[in-house]
Amino acid sequence: DFGLITFDLSSPMIEAKYVVIGGGIAGMSCIDGISILDKNAPVVLISASPYIKAVTYVTPITKMLTEYIVEEKSYDDVSLMYPSLRIIKDAAIRISTEKCLVETVTSQIIKYEKLCICTGASPKVISPNNEFVICIRDTDSAELLQNKLKSAKRVVVVGNGGIATEIVYEIEGVDIIWVIKDKHISATFIDPGAAEFFQDNLCKIEKKETSSVIKTIKYTTDELYESKLTGAALGPNWHDKINLINKNRNSSNVTVEYETEIKNIWNTKNISLQKEEDWSIYVELNNGKTYGCDFVVSAIGVIPNSENILVENGSFELSFDKGIKVNSQMETNLKNIYAAGDVCTASWIPARHWFQMRLWTQARQMGSYAARCMVNAIHEESIMLDFCFEMFTHVTRFFGYKVILLGLFNAQTLEKNYELMLRVTKKQEYIKLVISDNKLQGALLIGDTDLEEMCENLILNQLDISEFGEDLLNPDIDIEDYFD
Ligand code: FAD
């Protein structure tokens, strides 16, 4: 019980103006920001992982949309990059808010003026300590998956977010049972129509081919509800570095089990299943089906690491999702303590087109912004919320297609008060514009659509687009001419 132990102040104390806990993308972006804004200030990074993650290349796509390359760096490399930084390779276990101290596992004590918690999040686990259930989080777990797949015949993938989608697409030579709780695949990011667009890619033999058939459709919300569309601490490109392939097998069938969840996992063979061949593990679903497989890949979301550091004389105010609540200055409820990245929950009133999602982009933006807030707070100044929190943006790749998400791309918060404009070119592009009050509120752009800049501008400036009508998505009309 750490609460009963007082800080051993007789041991040598390290002092720093800024202390950051966690060497992930939020922590490193925070350190990078401080190194620019308060150049020679002593900074301490307390990091528990064997490597540190850093953004090495940033490619701007539009004003607000950027693609990153994230690399794992050694502690020595990072020290060379930031001369005022001292790195403590240890886990923080305790904070004294009164004395402004952090204690690590090896009893090192660090005094801070401003502290930023960037401890990330951990995957939710279906069946803890089960050797046949793998969670993908870091390089080690990705390599474990790669090795296990080399000799696997069938895996069960559970989850319907970005990671599960990427894994299903990347695995070759292994049959996949994809267990999702929604009515359509990849529901965290895309709508049923886009899921249908991707559906062909689940049959992995077919490759992308171009098609000239273009459909432009405008749906009102009611039509949409009735239409067929409703039928259906790694980082970006982490899978490029590993091969999720069993080279001994050619086929890779994907069976999607919709609207169901795992009920039970049997490690040993259940008597009633004896007609099937021997598998390492059996997965029983809520829909009554049972599948034998070599192992389960669990990708069902994360829980913020908000409770792994004990706080003396207080506690962090947590949100319903267990994130540490932060205000528009990235401050927690505890004095001089900030939080950024996956560990925190933005608790300010958000701009109309922004919401939080635990992604690289936002970890980076929050880390950099927290640095500005901390440096300004030293001078007792508060700052305006950064412009990057005006609109949600995310770029990723699903099934080999570029996917860009802007603003309220899934009509979040609009209830039924919106209409959709779609342009679908089979196997080439899927474009969805979300319109409300004759203004663009969000966009989902799949494929090389070249529409991201226009959409971004229309969402930000809230121009009345009624005069454009369906020309907005007419590929023969250059809509940019309207603005000239
Ligand atoms: P993390 O990167 O998790 O870093 C937190 C760090 O804090 C860790 O190094 C941890 O060891 C350390 N730590 C924790 N507790 C302590 C402690 N007490 N003391 C010291 N150190 C501590 N996002 C995207 O935008 N695009 C993607 O394509 C994408 N793909 C992903 C694929 C996978 C497989 C996973 C797992 C995530 C993916 N994400 C993706 C999400 C993205 O990785 C996270 O949003 C991002 O890493 C959050 O950064 P962070 O710095 O907040 O946390």
Boltz pocket constraint, residues with backbone or C-beta under 6 A from the ligand:
constraints:
  - pocket:
      binder: B
      contacts: [[A, 21], [A, 22], [A, 23], [A, 24], [A, 25], [A, 26], [A, 27], [A, 46], [A, 47], [A, 48], [A, 49], [A, 51], [A, 53], [A, 90], [A, 91], [A, 92], [A, 93], [A, 118], [A, 119], [A, 120], [A, 121], [A, 136], [A, 137], [A, 138], [A, 162], [A, 163], [A, 233], [A, 234], [A, 235], [A, 236], [A, 237], [A, 238], [A, 305], [A, 308], [A, 309], [A, 340], [A, 341], [A, 342], [A, 343], [A, 358], [A, 359], [A, 360], [A, 361], [A, 363], [A, 395], [A, 396]]
      max_distance: 6.0
